[in-house]
């Protein structure tokens, strides 16, 4: 039973992540718009796998979940990043919710498992470097941008086990990790750019320790008159949390695909 418990919780958590580097891939504000607020909306999908272990009420289980298992049992999932920016200052907010459901037979016992995952990341940032390192063939300046960030990541996990004709077990855990890190973006051409982000968090306040690293390549264009970027990349997020007989020491990693539209 514990393997199903931890495994379903793990699959729900595969959607728990932010992709703020997607937003910085969007077309940077023109000089005439730098004195006003702009909003970037970026839906995305993280096709992630998990490696690590979890423990529920002191009983441990290995977590080894490929993305194909997530798709099989996923009931609902939504991920969205919103980035608000003015000149060099910005705030990134990333929210998600995922529900994974599964039926498991343990001998003659039938168990229905439902796992919910919610996560919210809020991280203000400030670009301390905005260097026009060269000019493109069309005469447009190409920039290197670096922006430190600091904020928090809220994680919520809930699993309900219902034994058909018997008892129901419901357990949830939530914690808040402070985080510090940096974003980096580099224009390659008028349309192509690369971006990355890395941060550290937890520090014993929420989880014992967490780290996140991701990199993207994006193509900037215009769709219905709006600056739009289509991006593809790879991300890894690790969280080590241990509290109240619940342990979550898992690394989530996999490709990300998404788009970012600036208003």
DRENNU-225210 format. One line per field, with one value per residue (C-alpha): residue in three letters; x negated, y, z negated. Coordinates in steps of 0.5 Angstrom, whole numbers. Example, Ala and Ser with C-alpha at 12.3 -4.5 7.8 and 13.67 -1.06 7.14 Angstrom:
% residues 2
res <- ALA, SER
c1 <- -25, -27
c2 <- -9, -2
c3 <- -16, -14
***
This chain:
% residues 263
res <- UNK, UNK, UNK, UNK, UNK, UNK, UNK, UNK, UNK, UNK, UNK, UNK, UNK, UNK, UNK, UNK, UNK, UNK, UNK, UNK, UNK, UNK, UNK, UNK, UNK, UNK, UNK, UNK, UNK, UNK, UNK, UNK, UNK, UNK, UNK, UNK, UNK, UNK, UNK, UNK, UNK, UNK, UNK, UNK, UNK, UNK, UNK, UNK, UNK, UNK, UNK, UNK, UNK, UNK, UNK, UNK, UNK, UNK, UNK, UNK, UNK, UNK, UNK, UNK, UNK, UNK, UNK, UNK, UNK, UNK, UNK, UNK, UNK, UNK, UNK, UNK, UNK, UNK, UNK, UNK, UNK, UNK, UNK, UNK, UNK, UNK, UNK, UNK, UNK, UNK, UNK, UNK, UNK, UNK, UNK, UNK, UNK, UNK, UNK, UNK, UNK, UNK, UNK, UNK, UNK, UNK, UNK, UNK, UNK, UNK, UNK, UNK, UNK, UNK, UNK, UNK, UNK, UNK, UNK, UNK, UNK, UNK, UNK, UNK, UNK, UNK, UNK, UNK, UNK, UNK, UNK, UNK, UNK, UNK, UNK, UNK, UNK, UNK, UNK, UNK, UNK, UNK, UNK, UNK, UNK, UNK, UNK, UNK, UNK, UNK, UNK, UNK, UNK, UNK, UNK, UNK, UNK, UNK, UNK, UNK, UNK, UNK, UNK, UNK, UNK, UNK, UNK, UNK, UNK, UNK, UNK, UNK, UNK, UNK, UNK, UNK, UNK, UNK, UNK, UNK, UNK, UNK, UNK, UNK, UNK, UNK, UNK, UNK, UNK, UNK, UNK, UNK, UNK, UNK, UNK, UNK, UNK, UNK, UNK, UNK, UNK, UNK, UNK, UNK, UNK, UNK, UNK, UNK, UNK, UNK, UNK, UNK, UNK, UNK, UNK, UNK, UNK, UNK, UNK, UNK, UNK, UNK, UNK, UNK, UNK, UNK, UNK, UNK, UNK, UNK, UNK, UNK, UNK, UNK, UNK, UNK, UNK, UNK, UNK, UNK, UNK, UNK, UNK, UNK, UNK, UNK, UNK, UNK, UNK, UNK, UNK, UNK, UNK, UNK, UNK, UNK, UNK, UNK, UNK, UNK, UNK, UNK, UNK
c1 <- 0, -6, -9, -2, -1, -8, -8, -1, -4, -10, -6, -2, -8, -11, -7, -10, -14, -15, -19, -20, -26, -20, -18, -24, -25, -19, -21, -24, -20, -22, -25, -18, -15, -20, -16, -10, -8, -8, -5, -7, -3, -6, -3, -7, -8, -14, -14, -18, -20, -22, -28, -28, -25, -19, -16, -9, -8, -15, -14, -19, -18, -23, -20, -22, -16, -17, -13, -8, -6, -3, 0, 4, 7, 7, 14, 13, 7, 6, 0, -1, -7, -5, -11, -10, -15, -17, -24, -29, -24, -20, -16, -14, -8, -7, -2, 1, 5, 5, 10, 8, 13, 11, 14, 10, 11, 7, 9, 17, 17, 19, 16, 18, 12, 13, 7, 7, 1, 1, -5, -6, -12, -13, -20, -21, -28, -32, -36, -43, -46, -43, -49, -48, -54, -53, -49, -45, -45, -38, -42, -38, -42, -43, -43, -46, -41, -43, -38, -38, -32, -29, -22, -19, -16, -10, -8, -2, -1, 5, 7, 13, 13, 20, 21, 27, 32, 27, 24, 21, 14, 13, 6, 4, -3, -5, -11, -14, -21, -25, -29, -35, -38, -39, -36, -40, -38, -42, -40, -43, -39, -33, -29, -33, -35, -37, -35, -37, -35, -38, -36, -37, -32, -29, -35, -32, -26, -21, -25, -32, -34, -32, -35, -33, -36, -33, -35, -31, -32, -26, -24, -21, -15, -9, -2, 4, 0, -3, -10, -10, -16, -16, -21, -23, -28, -30, -29, -31, -28, -30, -26, -29, -23, -22, -17, -11, -13, -13, -19, -20, -27, -25, -29, -24, -27, -25, -24, -19, -15, -11, -10, -10, -6, -7, -2
c2 <- 0, 5, 4, 6, 12, 15, 13, 17, 23, 23, 23, 29, 33, 32, 38, 42, 47, 54, 56, 64, 63, 63, 70, 73, 70, 74, 81, 86, 92, 97, 104, 107, 102, 102, 107, 103, 96, 90, 83, 77, 70, 64, 57, 51, 44, 40, 33, 31, 24, 23, 20, 19, 17, 19, 16, 17, 15, 13, 8, 9, 8, 9, 14, 12, 15, 16, 21, 16, 14, 21, 22, 15, 17, 25, 27, 35, 39, 47, 51, 58, 64, 71, 76, 83, 88, 95, 98, 93, 91, 85, 80, 73, 69, 62, 57, 50, 45, 38, 32, 24, 19, 11, 4, -1, -8, -10, -18, -18, -11, -5, 2, 8, 14, 21, 26, 33, 38, 45, 50, 58, 61, 69, 72, 79, 80, 86, 86, 89, 87, 90, 90, 91, 87, 87, 89, 84, 84, 89, 94, 92, 91, 84, 84, 80, 81, 78, 79, 76, 74, 73, 70, 64, 57, 54, 47, 43, 35, 32, 24, 21, 13, 10, 2, 0, -2, 0, 6, 12, 15, 23, 26, 33, 37, 44, 48, 55, 55, 62, 62, 66, 66, 69, 69, 70, 72, 72, 75, 71, 74, 78, 72, 67, 68, 63, 64, 60, 61, 57, 58, 55, 55, 51, 52, 49, 54, 50, 44, 42, 44, 45, 47, 49, 50, 50, 53, 55, 56, 61, 64, 71, 73, 76, 73, 77, 83, 81, 80, 72, 67, 59, 56, 49, 47, 43, 43, 40, 41, 38, 38, 35, 36, 32, 33, 30, 23, 25, 25, 28, 27, 27, 30, 32, 33, 33, 37, 44, 47, 53, 60, 67, 73, 80, 85
c3 <- 0, -2, 5, 8, 3, 5, 12, 13, 9, 13, 20, 18, 16, 23, 24, 19, 21, 24, 31, 30, 35, 40, 39, 40, 47, 49, 53, 48, 47, 53, 50, 51, 46, 41, 36, 36, 33, 38, 37, 39, 39, 40, 40, 40, 40, 36, 38, 32, 29, 21, 18, 10, 4, 0, -7, -10, -17, -18, -12, -6, 1, 7, 12, 19, 24, 31, 35, 38, 32, 30, 36, 35, 28, 29, 28, 29, 29, 30, 30, 31, 30, 30, 30, 29, 31, 31, 33, 30, 24, 24, 20, 23, 20, 22, 20, 21, 19, 21, 19, 20, 19, 19, 17, 14, 12, 6, 6, 5, 3, 8, 6, 10, 9, 11, 10, 11, 11, 11, 12, 12, 13, 12, 14, 15, 19, 21, 28, 25, 32, 39, 43, 51, 53, 60, 66, 70, 78, 78, 73, 67, 61, 58, 50, 44, 38, 31, 26, 18, 15, 8, 6, 4, 6, 3, 4, 2, 2, 1, 2, 0, 0, 0, -1, 2, -3, -9, -12, -8, -10, -8, -9, -7, -8, -6, -7, -5, -2, -2, 5, 8, 15, 21, 28, 34, 42, 48, 55, 60, 66, 67, 66, 62, 55, 50, 42, 36, 28, 22, 15, 8, 2, -4, -9, -14, -14, -10, -7, -9, -2, 5, 11, 18, 25, 32, 39, 45, 52, 55, 62, 61, 66, 67, 66, 67, 66, 59, 58, 57, 55, 56, 52, 51, 45, 39, 32, 25, 19, 12, 5, -1, -6, -13, -18, -22, -20, -12, -8, -1, 2, 9, 16, 21, 28, 35, 42, 42, 47, 47, 50, 47, 49, 47, 46
***
